[in-house]
Amino acid sequence: MELYLVSFVVVLVMGTLVSFLGERFQIPSVFLLVFMGMLLSKTVAFPKEFIYVISTITLVIVAFEASASFSINELKKYGTHTVFLSMVFLVLVLGLLTLAVSKMYAVPVLVGLLFSSLVYGTDPLVVLELFRGKRRKLFKIMELESLFNTPLTIILVLFFLGLVTGEVVVGSAGLTLAAKIIIGLMMGVAGGGLLRVLVKEVKDHHLLNLMVVGVALASYVLADAFGGSGILAVVILGFVFSKAKTARVELKRSSSLLTDTLHIMVFFLLGTVLIINPTYMLGGLLLFGIYLLIRGFAVVLSMPHSTVREKLLLTLHVPKGLDVAVLMLLISSEHNFVQGMPVVINLGLMFVLLSLIVSTVAAHFITLPRA
């Protein structure tokens, strides 16, 4: 126990230092944290139970943050473009990228669908950071898209993971999915309603912060215990909670420190499971190129009246982040023995790193005229 505690403190202290250096020299902290995990993989070790708990808590916080950050007014204004782009891209990715992964690595189609759904979404935190303060319509669409597809990514990945591992039987998948949705919706609405009451009644901000995180985790656990979708419950809870006047303020207060801590732990732990293999590196580059072509085709189909620069920015700005990382960590800790999972984990990490590089470069060098 003491060894694990020492390991936790070492990772947290070194991770904080590495994050500071990354910010100082304008290097994404993700690269440094993953590299640190690779270097210390033989020295620092954690039990699977710890990794599972960290992964689950992070998953809940990410899903809750994304859904609770929705603005109803912005959704009404930009929702049509956002949803159309997201759905077109989702259909193309699940079809074409799945085919490419299945052929290149000889994995089952379900594993290909799992990987495609994993890399479908974009990280709202990265989008908000790169385009902070910019009010152009295109940036609002990108921001809303990232908030929309993050919960959808998590739900799809967990569903396909259940099919791959046999936890969800293909023949009864429809009935199982319906039950998960109904129970998840009920738990989410109940939890969201409770949070809205607490926001109005509880005046102590510290206590309210604990309640926000506690209710989100409780909704996930209860929905899962009753056979529902825990993540869907958290997403619905976030939507309901977002309508409260002080929701965004309390959300930032309650999750910023926790999210930073989990960010360090997740990317470090992910580095410890990375396999350095030329096959993954070369294949990852090729698949990422195919992914960008699919994204570009989706942008052209769904945003035909945009300028060439706008289409290019929408195509290249597809950053992956904490949501993808924690899903890969969850898969590696619980299901690494399943056929094709090492492919999903290592190609997924390649996509995270490549997408952050391409997105950062695109955000800095593709300038748009003033609206």
PyMOL commands that set and color helices and strands:
alter all, ss='L'
color gray80, all
select helices_A, chain A and resi 2-24+29-39+48-68+72-105+109-118+124-130+137-165+170-201+205-225+230-242+247-272+278-302+308-316+322-334+341-365
alter helices_A, ss='H'
color red, helices_A
deselect
rebuild
show_as cartoon
